[in-house]
Amino acid sequence: MDCTKEYFKEEQRILSFCYGYGGLERGIQQVMPIKTIAYLEIEAFQIFNLVSAMEAGLVDKAPVWTDIKTFDPKPFHNKVHGIIGGYPCQGESTAGKRKLWKDPRFLWPYIEQSVSTIKPFWCFFENVSGHLSGSFPYVLESLRNLGYKVEAGLFTASEVGATHKRKRLFILALDNSYINKLQKSRKARLEMDGNVLQNQRRQKNSIRFGETSKELGDTSISDGRFIRRSQSRKEKFNESCNNGKTLANTNNIRNGKGGEINKTNFINSIVEKWPSRPGQKQNHWEEPRTIKPGLGSTVNGYDFRTELLRQYGNGVVHQTATKAFDDLLNKHIKNISQ
């Protein structure tokens, strides 16, 4: 288990498929350090934002491919730790026609080709919950055939404090050959730890047998009864407990500086991380929702407002991605430990 956690503490080089606004990347960065060495994104609006973010130093500078269907994965063989992506969900959504693999936007065969050629240690993907009853079995079989152990699960934004549900399916696949190495390493470590523990017990027993009875018990006689040293220690412990009744305060949460924070205010401070719902009073940190004339609509025929809404609709809540990656990784570790 320790080997797995230690591995994911090192910087991971990744390929980002269907980048969007980088929700998956920001989510994973909360678990481990990553460096994106290439982006794949076809939407012009997303590419514009991505390049702007690169120039501002907000994301890793790397080449951008605009068509996954023409992407050549060969140069990245043995140079990438992970592949991530939220591939198109329109054909999977229960709100649409659900053409699944017949939908022209179904990109898994091209992702499969890249995974097969590059052979990363791990893959992390996201899609709508309808994917589970759609083409997910096809994706699952594909990853297993490529030699990956797969863990998947449904996660919601409300689990991480959001005011909306937004249920999504997350998939984490680990290379079987890497898992086998971890299992062998773990077995060797357990054997070594067992030998060390056995030697420590032997040394402890040899010291114990060499002690005198006074060192072991150090008793004295008083009124015909034996009084051990531990009794005086127990009395001191009870006395300290009686004097410390005010140490526990279950109605408040300490802030680590000796002060106290009211539970209600503490919870409200967490909730304020998420924008208020339509019709509710806005939080003090939110931008005004009133659209000024001439802004937020069309500039030279380009509808930025519509593009923003599409971006938010297709994007990933990065806090959910963090929880999903961490939970699915722990499932893998549990299986490795068994």
Contacts in CASP RR format, 6 or more apart in sequence:
PFRMAT RR
TARGET T0000
AUTHOR 0000-0000-0000
METHOD contacts of the structure
MODEL  1
MDCTKEYFKEEQRILSFCYGYGGLERGIQQVMPIKTIAYLEIEAFQIFNL
VSAMEAGLVDKAPVWTDIKTFDPKPFHNKVHGIIGGYPCQGESTAGKRKL
WKDPRFLWPYIEQSVSTIKPFWCFFENVSGHLSGSFPYVLESLRNLGYKV
EAGLFTASEVGATHKRKRLFILALDNSYINKLQKSRKARLEMDGNVLQNQ
RRQKNSIRFGETSKELGDTSISDGRFIRRSQSRKEKFNESCNNGKTLANT
NNIRNGKGGEINKTNFINSIVEKWPSRPGQKQNHWEEPRTIKPGLGSTVN
GYDFRTELLRQYGNGVVHQTATKAFDDLLNKHIKNISQ
1 186 0 8 1.000
1 333 0 8 1.000
1 336 0 8 1.000
1 337 0 8 1.000
2 186 0 8 1.000
2 189 0 8 1.000
3 182 0 8 1.000
3 185 0 8 1.000
3 186 0 8 1.000
3 189 0 8 1.000
4 182 0 8 1.000
4 329 0 8 1.000
4 332 0 8 1.000
4 333 0 8 1.000
4 336 0 8 1.000
5 333 0 8 1.000
7 182 0 8 1.000
8 31 0 8 1.000
8 32 0 8 1.000
8 329 0 8 1.000
9 32 0 8 1.000
9 33 0 8 1.000
10 32 0 8 1.000
10 33 0 8 1.000
11 32 0 8 1.000
11 33 0 8 1.000
11 34 0 8 1.000
11 35 0 8 1.000
12 32 0 8 1.000
12 33 0 8 1.000
12 34 0 8 1.000
12 35 0 8 1.000
12 81 0 8 1.000
12 82 0 8 1.000
13 34 0 8 1.000
13 35 0 8 1.000
13 37 0 8 1.000
13 79 0 8 1.000
13 80 0 8 1.000
13 81 0 8 1.000
13 82 0 8 1.000
14 25 0 8 1.000
14 28 0 8 1.000
14 34 0 8 1.000
14 35 0 8 1.000
14 36 0 8 1.000
14 37 0 8 1.000
14 80 0 8 1.000
14 81 0 8 1.000
14 82 0 8 1.000
14 83 0 8 1.000
14 84 0 8 1.000
15 36 0 8 1.000
15 37 0 8 1.000
15 38 0 8 1.000
15 40 0 8 1.000
15 76 0 8 1.000
15 80 0 8 1.000
15 82 0 8 1.000
15 83 0 8 1.000
15 84 0 8 1.000
15 114 0 8 1.000
15 118 0 8 1.000
15 120 0 8 1.000
16 22 0 8 1.000
16 24 0 8 1.000
16 25 0 8 1.000
16 36 0 8 1.000
16 38 0 8 1.000
16 39 0 8 1.000
16 40 0 8 1.000
16 84 0 8 1.000
16 85 0 8 1.000
17 40 0 8 1.000
17 68 0 8 1.000
17 83 0 8 1.000
17 84 0 8 1.000
17 85 0 8 1.000
17 86 0 8 1.000
17 87 0 8 1.000
17 107 0 8 1.000
17 111 0 8 1.000
17 114 0 8 1.000
18 40 0 8 1.000
18 41 0 8 1.000
18 68 0 8 1.000
18 85 0 8 1.000
18 86 0 8 1.000
18 87 0 8 1.000
18 88 0 8 1.000
18 107 0 8 1.000
19 25 0 8 1.000
19 39 0 8 1.000
19 40 0 8 1.000
19 41 0 8 1.000
19 46 0 8 1.000
19 50 0 8 1.000
19 85 0 8 1.000
20 41 0 8 1.000
20 43 0 8 1.000
20 46 0 8 1.000
20 50 0 8 1.000
20 311 0 8 1.000
20 314 0 8 1.000
20 315 0 8 1.000
21 46 0 8 1.000
21 49 0 8 1.000
21 311 0 8 1.000
21 315 0 8 1.000
22 59 0 8 1.000
22 315 0 8 1.000
22 316 0 8 1.000
22 318 0 8 1.000
23 315 0 8 1.000
23 316 0 8 1.000
23 317 0 8 1.000
23 318 0 8 1.000
23 321 0 8 1.000
24 84 0 8 1.000
24 85 0 8 1.000
24 86 0 8 1.000
24 124 0 8 1.000
24 126 0 8 1.000
24 316 0 8 1.000
24 318 0 8 1.000
24 321 0 8 1.000
25 34 0 8 1.000
25 36 0 8 1.000
25 59 0 8 1.000
25 84 0 8 1.000
25 318 0 8 1.000
26 318 0 8 1.000
26 321 0 8 1.000
27 316 0 8 1.000
27 318 0 8 1.000
27 319 0 8 1.000
27 321 0 8 1.000
27 322 0 8 1.000
27 325 0 8 1.000
28 34 0 8 1.000
28 84 0 8 1.000
28 124 0 8 1.000
28 321 0 8 1.000
28 322 0 8 1.000
28 325 0 8 1.000
30 318 0 8 1.000
30 322 0 8 1.000
31 322 0 8 1.000
31 325 0 8 1.000
31 326 0 8 1.000
31 329 0 8 1.000
35 60 0 8 1.000
36 59 0 8 1.000
36 60 0 8 1.000
36 62 0 8 1.000
37 60 0 8 1.000
37 62 0 8 1.000
37 76 0 8 1.000
37 79 0 8 1.000
37 80 0 8 1.000
38 62 0 8 1.000
38 63 0 8 1.000
38 64 0 8 1.000
38 65 0 8 1.000
38 76 0 8 1.000
39 50 0 8 1.000
39 62 0 8 1.000
39 63 0 8 1.000
39 64 0 8 1.000
39 65 0 8 1.000
40 64 0 8 1.000
40 65 0 8 1.000
40 66 0 8 1.000
40 68 0 8 1.000
40 71 0 8 1.000
41 47 0 8 1.000
41 50 0 8 1.000
41 64 0 8 1.000
41 65 0 8 1.000
41 66 0 8 1.000
42 66 0 8 1.000
42 67 0 8 1.000
42 68 0 8 1.000
45 304 0 8 1.000
45 307 0 8 1.000
45 310 0 8 1.000
45 311 0 8 1.000
46 311 0 8 1.000
47 64 0 8 1.000
47 66 0 8 1.000
49 311 0 8 1.000
50 59 0 8 1.000
50 64 0 8 1.000
51 64 0 8 1.000
53 59 0 8 1.000
54 60 0 8 1.000
54 61 0 8 1.000
54 62 0 8 1.000
65 71 0 8 1.000
68 107 0 8 1.000
68 110 0 8 1.000
68 111 0 8 1.000
68 114 0 8 1.000
69 107 0 8 1.000
69 110 0 8 1.000
71 110 0 8 1.000
71 114 0 8 1.000
73 113 0 8 1.000
73 114 0 8 1.000
73 117 0 8 1.000
73 118 0 8 1.000
74 117 0 8 1.000
76 114 0 8 1.000
76 117 0 8 1.000
76 118 0 8 1.000
77 117 0 8 1.000
77 118 0 8 1.000
77 119 0 8 1.000
78 118 0 8 1.000
78 119 0 8 1.000
79 118 0 8 1.000
80 118 0 8 1.000
80 120 0 8 1.000
81 120 0 8 1.000
81 121 0 8 1.000
81 122 0 8 1.000
82 120 0 8 1.000
82 121 0 8 1.000
82 122 0 8 1.000
82 123 0 8 1.000
82 124 0 8 1.000
83 111 0 8 1.000
83 114 0 8 1.000
83 115 0 8 1.000
83 118 0 8 1.000
83 120 0 8 1.000
83 123 0 8 1.000
83 124 0 8 1.000
84 123 0 8 1.000
84 124 0 8 1.000
84 125 0 8 1.000
85 111 0 8 1.000
85 124 0 8 1.000
85 125 0 8 1.000
85 126 0 8 1.000
86 125 0 8 1.000
86 126 0 8 1.000
86 127 0 8 1.000
86 316 0 8 1.000
87 107 0 8 1.000
87 108 0 8 1.000
87 111 0 8 1.000
87 125 0 8 1.000
87 127 0 8 1.000
88 103 0 8 1.000
88 105 0 8 1.000
88 106 0 8 1.000
88 107 0 8 1.000
89 127 0 8 1.000
89 128 0 8 1.000
89 131 0 8 1.000
89 314 0 8 1.000
90 96 0 8 1.000
90 103 0 8 1.000
90 105 0 8 1.000
91 97 0 8 1.000
91 98 0 8 1.000
91 99 0 8 1.000
91 100 0 8 1.000
91 103 0 8 1.000
91 105 0 8 1.000
91 106 0 8 1.000
92 98 0 8 1.000
92 100 0 8 1.000
92 127 0 8 1.000
92 128 0 8 1.000
92 130 0 8 1.000
92 131 0 8 1.000
92 134 0 8 1.000
92 135 0 8 1.000
93 128 0 8 1.000
93 130 0 8 1.000
94 130 0 8 1.000
98 134 0 8 1.000
99 106 0 8 1.000
100 106 0 8 1.000
100 134 0 8 1.000
100 135 0 8 1.000
101 108 0 8 1.000
101 135 0 8 1.000
101 138 0 8 1.000
106 135 0 8 1.000
108 135 0 8 1.000
108 138 0 8 1.000
108 139 0 8 1.000
108 142 0 8 1.000
111 125 0 8 1.000
112 142 0 8 1.000
112 146 0 8 1.000
115 123 0 8 1.000
115 143 0 8 1.000
115 146 0 8 1.000
116 146 0 8 1.000
119 175 0 8 1.000
120 175 0 8 1.000
121 174 0 8 1.000
121 175 0 8 1.000
121 178 0 8 1.000
122 172 0 8 1.000
122 173 0 8 1.000
122 174 0 8 1.000
122 175 0 8 1.000
123 143 0 8 1.000
123 148 0 8 1.000
123 171 0 8 1.000
123 172 0 8 1.000
123 173 0 8 1.000
124 170 0 8 1.000
124 171 0 8 1.000
124 172 0 8 1.000
124 173 0 8 1.000
124 325 0 8 1.000
125 139 0 8 1.000
125 170 0 8 1.000
125 171 0 8 1.000
126 168 0 8 1.000
126 169 0 8 1.000
126 170 0 8 1.000
126 171 0 8 1.000
126 316 0 8 1.000
126 321 0 8 1.000
126 324 0 8 1.000
127 136 0 8 1.000
127 168 0 8 1.000
127 169 0 8 1.000
127 171 0 8 1.000
128 167 0 8 1.000
128 168 0 8 1.000
128 169 0 8 1.000
129 154 0 8 1.000
129 167 0 8 1.000
129 168 0 8 1.000
129 169 0 8 1.000
130 169 0 8 1.000
131 139 0 8 1.000
131 169 0 8 1.000
132 152 0 8 1.000
132 154 0 8 1.000
132 169 0 8 1.000
136 152 0 8 1.000
136 169 0 8 1.000
136 171 0 8 1.000
139 171 0 8 1.000
140 150 0 8 1.000
140 152 0 8 1.000
143 150 0 8 1.000
143 171 0 8 1.000
143 173 0 8 1.000
144 150 0 8 1.000
147 175 0 8 1.000
147 176 0 8 1.000
147 177 0 8 1.000
148 173 0 8 1.000
148 174 0 8 1.000
148 175 0 8 1.000
148 176 0 8 1.000
149 173 0 8 1.000
149 174 0 8 1.000
149 175 0 8 1.000
149 176 0 8 1.000
149 179 0 8 1.000
149 332 0 8 1.000
149 335 0 8 1.000
150 171 0 8 1.000
150 172 0 8 1.000
150 173 0 8 1.000
151 171 0 8 1.000
151 172 0 8 1.000
151 173 0 8 1.000
151 328 0 8 1.000
151 331 0 8 1.000
151 332 0 8 1.000
152 169 0 8 1.000
152 170 0 8 1.000
152 171 0 8 1.000
152 172 0 8 1.000
152 328 0 8 1.000
153 169 0 8 1.000
153 170 0 8 1.000
153 171 0 8 1.000
153 324 0 8 1.000
153 328 0 8 1.000
154 167 0 8 1.000
154 168 0 8 1.000
154 169 0 8 1.000
154 170 0 8 1.000
155 167 0 8 1.000
155 168 0 8 1.000
155 170 0 8 1.000
155 320 0 8 1.000
155 323 0 8 1.000
155 324 0 8 1.000
155 327 0 8 1.000
156 162 0 8 1.000
156 165 0 8 1.000
156 166 0 8 1.000
156 167 0 8 1.000
156 168 0 8 1.000
156 320 0 8 1.000
157 164 0 8 1.000
157 165 0 8 1.000
157 166 0 8 1.000
157 317 0 8 1.000
157 319 0 8 1.000
157 320 0 8 1.000
158 164 0 8 1.000
158 165 0 8 1.000
158 166 0 8 1.000
159 320 0 8 1.000
159 323 0 8 1.000
160 317 0 8 1.000
160 319 0 8 1.000
160 320 0 8 1.000
160 322 0 8 1.000
160 323 0 8 1.000
161 270 0 8 1.000
161 271 0 8 1.000
161 273 0 8 1.000
161 274 0 8 1.000
161 319 0 8 1.000
162 274 0 8 1.000
162 317 0 8 1.000
162 319 0 8 1.000
162 320 0 8 1.000
163 271 0 8 1.000
163 274 0 8 1.000
163 275 0 8 1.000
163 276 0 8 1.000
163 277 0 8 1.000
164 277 0 8 1.000
166 317 0 8 1.000
166 320 0 8 1.000
168 316 0 8 1.000
168 320 0 8 1.000
168 324 0 8 1.000
170 320 0 8 1.000
170 321 0 8 1.000
170 324 0 8 1.000
170 325 0 8 1.000
170 328 0 8 1.000
171 328 0 8 1.000
172 324 0 8 1.000
172 325 0 8 1.000
172 328 0 8 1.000
172 329 0 8 1.000
172 332 0 8 1.000
174 332 0 8 1.000
179 332 0 8 1.000
179 336 0 8 1.000
182 336 0 8 1.000
183 336 0 8 1.000
186 336 0 8 1.000
186 337 0 8 1.000
208 216 0 8 1.000
217 228 0 8 1.000
217 229 0 8 1.000
218 228 0 8 1.000
218 229 0 8 1.000
219 226 0 8 1.000
219 227 0 8 1.000
219 228 0 8 1.000
220 226 0 8 1.000
220 227 0 8 1.000
249 260 0 8 1.000
251 263 0 8 1.000
252 260 0 8 1.000
252 261 0 8 1.000
252 262 0 8 1.000
252 263 0 8 1.000
253 260 0 8 1.000
253 261 0 8 1.000
253 263 0 8 1.000
253 266 0 8 1.000
254 260 0 8 1.000
254 261 0 8 1.000
255 261 0 8 1.000
272 283 0 8 1.000
272 285 0 8 1.000
275 282 0 8 1.000
275 283 0 8 1.000
275 286 0 8 1.000
276 282 0 8 1.000
276 283 0 8 1.000
276 286 0 8 1.000
282 288 0 8 1.000
282 289 0 8 1.000
291 297 0 8 1.000
291 305 0 8 1.000
296 304 0 8 1.000
296 305 0 8 1.000
297 303 0 8 1.000
297 304 0 8 1.000
297 305 0 8 1.000
298 304 0 8 1.000
END
